[in-house]
Amino acid sequence: MQLRLSLLLSGALVLASLAHPQSKFIGHLPTKHYLSKADFSPTREFSAIFQDSKGFMWFGHSNGIARFDGSRFEDFSFSDMHAAGTVSQIVEGTDGTLWLRVGLPENGTVFRLSRSERGKTAELTRVAIDSQSVADSVGGLWADRSGRVWIGTKRGLLCFTTQGKRVFQRQDGLLDDFVTAIWEDPDSTLWFASRKGLTAYSRGLFIRHPHQQTLPVDITGIVRDQANTLWLFGGRGLYGQARVFTFARDKIDEISVGDKAYLNKTFQIAVDRTGSVWLTTIDGLYNFCRGSFVRYGAENGLLENVCFSVFQDRESTIWVGHMSGVTKILNRGITIFDVQEGLPEGPVSQVYMDSHDNIWLATTGGLVRIHNGKSILLTSRDGLSEDDVVDIAEDNLGKIWVTTAKGLTRIAQHGANVRVEERVQTGLTAEENVCFELSVDPTGSLWITKKAGVTRIEIKGGSYAVKNFTAPGLETVFGSSPDSTGNQWFATPGSGAFMYRQGKFTRFGLKEGLPTESLVSVCVDFQGLLWFGTADRGIFAMRDGKVVQQVTPDEGLPRSWILGAVRDRTGRLWIGGETGLRAIDLSTKHIDVYTTKHGLVDNQMAANISGDSLYCPTPSGAMIIHVNALKKNTVPPLINLTSVLAESIAYSPGDRFSVPYANHDLTFSYVGLSFLDERDVRYEYLLEGYDTHWSPPTDIRFAKYTNLDAGTYRFKVRALNRDNVASVQPAVVEFTIEPPFWATWWFRAMNVAVLLAMGGGGYRYIVHRKLRRQQTIIERQKMMAEERLRISQDVHDSVGSSLTKIALLGEIIERATESAPPEAKERAGIISSTARGTLDEINEIIWSINPKHDSLEGLLSRMRSFAADLFETKGLKYTLGMPEPTKGVILSPDFRRNVFMVFKESIHNLVKYAHATQAEVKVELVDQQLSFSVKDNGVGFDDDSMVRKGHGLENMRARAEKIGGQLNINSEKGRGTEVQFLVKLQTYQ
Amino acid sequence: MSEAQIKVAIVEDDDVLREAITFLLGSTEGIQVVGSYGTGEQALADVAENPPNIVLMDILLPGISGIECLKRMRQILPDVNVVMLTVLEENEKVFQSLMAGAHGYILKKAPREKLTEAIREVWNGGAPMTPQIARQVLEFFSVLPRASEVELLTRRENEILDLLAKGHTHKEIADSLFISPATVRTHLKNIYEKLHVHSRSEAVAKLLRPRFKGS
């Protein structure tokens, strides 16, 4: 047994760390929230999170489970409503069946969802345990590696295999009938927990590890940490007090958690891939890491403090289930500071950690200090020369200095107290005094770069001497840094670099290999190299006054400002700039780019380094990044074919199938699963037998092939994750397109006979002519579409404008000309309403000829919206039934326009003449036929009278006839009216 | 005159139309016309003197286009709401201008009541959207490169857009999703905001070089 370990030690550690659970962790992590109602359907208590073998994420909650494929959540709910309870555990059998534990021991139940049921039903079925009852009083649930599913019930331990079901009880070797938790160790030994202790099961043998007395609670979770200690976790009821035990040397010991309130309400225990233990509690998520607990709460980026479940997915991302949603923690090595931490809105220009581990942030709204998890804001009201703080540095005496556009301020801190001590007079005009960077040299003097020269502040035992320097060419100075020998360096955007030594400035430029224009930053690395960043030329490294290395935009650096090039202890060079954070391996010049996709708060940043942390101010907040936290996602995404459609017939992507020639348009839908950035999954596909190359990467989740010839094909698709790592195995489906009748052997044989008779040339001629005809048709259609657009633009510009003027001028006369006689006003009103009506019609015509609106969906939407708007304004009660159209059906313009006009007229008549209170509209699509009925409970009419009155009925009939539709109008006086219309869809080739 | 006047400026190159709209709005209670400009250039030069709450902006302007003017206007007056003026709904530029930061559009021919209603709705935080626009918004988000920094739509926002695109009215959407019409409006407003992010990235770029603000 490998469980031998120093229990005493680990127990002591736990106790020590529990005494101070509140870590000094401040700032928040990059997280993404998925919310009940907004993302999920309305539900609560996300108590189980699981990723299945195909890569889908599953979330267990109070109504069932939801599956997330990276773009949408699909719900599966309980089949019977009596199963009230929350899904608290999800496991997957080797056949892909999901088993769910619902509720808690004492009254738990098991539900099942088999792979074949998905897609057919959205309901979960309860698992029958024996002939009388379903699985009640379920405790432990486990699917082991050999394909067995274990369920602990009060009547014994059930084991489901492909052969059937077996029950194990005390007489078979278990310590107790009721197993409340199960876990399988890497050696495939199964561990069963009950009140009486642990039973291990391996190769058909039960080994009992009884506890001296009965355990006080039901064990609900077992995990093993990196030190090989088994942690047993149990509680009474969902909100009951939790108890933690360890098992080693054949002994179970309780770890006293005493009166620690946060552990009193603990829900789940889990272990991540590094073997570190996680606890979910009512007051946050706790991670036992290097001997102490780190707490994560809402202030650190979690959705809520209440955490029910925690799960690590195959890409090592941590997911946390809360009361009303789920948090995904994108990167635990990035800490973000922004408005959430009390920073004023707006860009942060510096983030700085002082010698007391306080964090200082320079913002446009003041200076922020974060001390012991609390933030304080200092502004001009507290004595700063201006709110807009530019840079921060600490001198050798522990004073904090900040620069603003108006000068320099010294700040003293004592514990929690901070105060502005003094504003330093530099003796320059306000214009010359604009300060940029602040740096401290090894003697403790401060250097400030400015719009005009540099200033040095020498600190001598509490007092200071200010000296302004100028030198030829030393005008605007941006970056500043001391080198390893104590010289101070300056980067200027106009005249190269300057070095200050013993009262003298030396200039470095083209002669030394350094550009004289566009230097914007300078930093020194651990090897004494000076790294200069430029505005558009990459970076230059200098040693002993000579450029010894450079990386140019041609080698992959951006042609934009480089705000800090710093090296970490491993020698990697980190570059902050306008388009992400870059890491360069200087030996190979390989560049990795990290952006908001990797959890950064912004893509524009400066960069400084201290120890293993990068300090990056950005326009949207500041970040502290552990240099090992940024990694490429090397886990290949899993890919699943979700459906294959031939015309409207679905084929199972799992099987080989064959399609009749008539349906030779195929659509393949697929989904790739990577949750580090699910929005950034892309796809490449290849149809063997048709394509010669993989498609370029696309984010569209389906591929469509039309007019496939008869033959055998293989469709392959693979996914790429955000860092371009492709699926190991593409998803593949094979199929055959059956030959059409004219390609069958008997038809061919007949053809051969005919061709022999008329000579081979004739056949070739026919084929050639067919091709040419197709080309001409396509060209003509393209020209027509262009023409349509041109006409609509012309109408818009000329006629539309003029009519608008007529409408508005008419309105002015109607409303605002006091002196005009009433009849004249009335006529002016008619002028403007006529003009408006004409504009409506023009709009209608342009709508119908714009090829963008050619789709059937567009027509249906317009019909629906027209009717609903009109009914709503007129206050009619109505029902509107619309079909779900297949996407991409393109209608001929004439057809669309006429259908819409007939529909519009029917609705108009209803609203205007029927005096109805209720309307019922139903549009249907059956077998390429479009039909609608418009029914009301109004006054009705005799056909004759209406025609005479000219309510557009004749017009409707004419339009219906034009597109070969059938129009029926049934009405009787006092009994309402029903307009029925039926027409065959006229699609566009 | 009450204090809660909505200040409106008009940018329209056609003299007759500009004067007509100015006249009609000028005689409307609760609305004060603070500017009336014949070109985008003129509007940008003078708008800060008497800043409006809402700008009615012609889509087709000579010189700098209405869309360009809208973008620059939002840099000068970040809080201003711009409503585009168009002759006909069927105009590709309508959607482009919504992308660039407009909060809606109105037909120039609209009678005074409709015009003022639209102004008031935008002023009260509304964001009117038609089925055609909803469909274009959905399309826009569906073809976005995943690497883009544009925030994608939430599931609820997608639902609302989908219903809208299918021709459902705001009231119907509110009823079928069991939310209030005000919530629908808020969602639509957020959708507009997400569209605007696209154009705002330019503005964000200008925020860079925080350490070199003086340069």
Chai-1 contact restraints between the chains, C-beta under 6 A:
chainA,res_idxA,chainB,res_idxB,connection_type,confidence,min_distance_angstrom,max_distance_angstrom,comment,restraint_id
A,A38,B,T154,contact,1.0,0.0,6.0,A-B,restraint_1
A,A38,B,R156,contact,1.0,0.0,6.0,A-B,restraint_2
A,D39,B,R155,contact,1.0,0.0,6.0,A-B,restraint_3
A,P347,B,L207,contact,1.0,0.0,6.0,A-B,restraint_4
A,P347,B,P210,contact,1.0,0.0,6.0,A-B,restraint_5
A,S349,B,P210,contact,1.0,0.0,6.0,A-B,restraint_6
A,S349,B,R211,contact,1.0,0.0,6.0,A-B,restraint_7
A,V390,B,R211,contact,1.0,0.0,6.0,A-B,restraint_8
A,V434,B,G214,contact,1.0,0.0,6.0,A-B,restraint_9
A,F436,B,R211,contact,1.0,0.0,6.0,A-B,restraint_10
A,K451,B,G214,contact,1.0,0.0,6.0,A-B,restraint_11
A,E578,B,L208,contact,1.0,0.0,6.0,A-B,restraint_12
A,T596,B,E149,contact,1.0,0.0,6.0,A-B,restraint_13
A,Q604,B,L208,contact,1.0,0.0,6.0,A-B,restraint_14
A,P619,B,V204,contact,1.0,0.0,6.0,A-B,restraint_15
A,P619,B,L207,contact,1.0,0.0,6.0,A-B,restraint_16
A,R679,B,R146,contact,1.0,0.0,6.0,A-B,restraint_17
A,R679,B,L152,contact,1.0,0.0,6.0,A-B,restraint_18
A,D680,B,R146,contact,1.0,0.0,6.0,A-B,restraint_19
A,D680,B,A147,contact,1.0,0.0,6.0,A-B,restraint_20
A,D699,B,R146,contact,1.0,0.0,6.0,A-B,restraint_21
A,H796,B,V87,contact,1.0,0.0,6.0,A-B,restraint_22
A,H796,B,L88,contact,1.0,0.0,6.0,A-B,restraint_23
A,G800,B,V87,contact,1.0,0.0,6.0,A-B,restraint_24
A,G800,B,L88,contact,1.0,0.0,6.0,A-B,restraint_25
A,S801,B,V87,contact,1.0,0.0,6.0,A-B,restraint_26
A,T804,B,V87,contact,1.0,0.0,6.0,A-B,restraint_27
A,T804,B,K108,contact,1.0,0.0,6.0,A-B,restraint_28
A,T804,B,K109,contact,1.0,0.0,6.0,A-B,restraint_29
A,K805,B,V16,contact,1.0,0.0,6.0,A-B,restraint_30
A,K805,B,L17,contact,1.0,0.0,6.0,A-B,restraint_31
A,A807,B,K109,contact,1.0,0.0,6.0,A-B,restraint_32
A,L808,B,A20,contact,1.0,0.0,6.0,A-B,restraint_33
A,I812,B,A20,contact,1.0,0.0,6.0,A-B,restraint_34
A,I812,B,F23,contact,1.0,0.0,6.0,A-B,restraint_35
A,R836,B,K109,contact,1.0,0.0,6.0,A-B,restraint_36
A,L839,B,K109,contact,1.0,0.0,6.0,A-B,restraint_37
A,N843,B,L88,contact,1.0,0.0,6.0,A-B,restraint_38
A,N843,B,E89,contact,1.0,0.0,6.0,A-B,restraint_39
A,N843,B,E90,contact,1.0,0.0,6.0,A-B,restraint_40
A,I846,B,E90,contact,1.0,0.0,6.0,A-B,restraint_41
A,W847,B,E90,contact,1.0,0.0,6.0,A-B,restraint_42
A,S861,B,P131,contact,1.0,0.0,6.0,A-B,restraint_43
A,S861,B,A165,contact,1.0,0.0,6.0,A-B,restraint_44
A,S861,B,K166,contact,1.0,0.0,6.0,A-B,restraint_45
A,S861,B,G167,contact,1.0,0.0,6.0,A-B,restraint_46
A,R864,B,G167,contact,1.0,0.0,6.0,A-B,restraint_47
A,S865,B,P131,contact,1.0,0.0,6.0,A-B,restraint_48
A,S865,B,G167,contact,1.0,0.0,6.0,A-B,restraint_49
A,A868,B,T169,contact,1.0,0.0,6.0,A-B,restraint_50
A,D869,B,T169,contact,1.0,0.0,6.0,A-B,restraint_51
A,E872,B,T169,contact,1.0,0.0,6.0,A-B,restraint_52
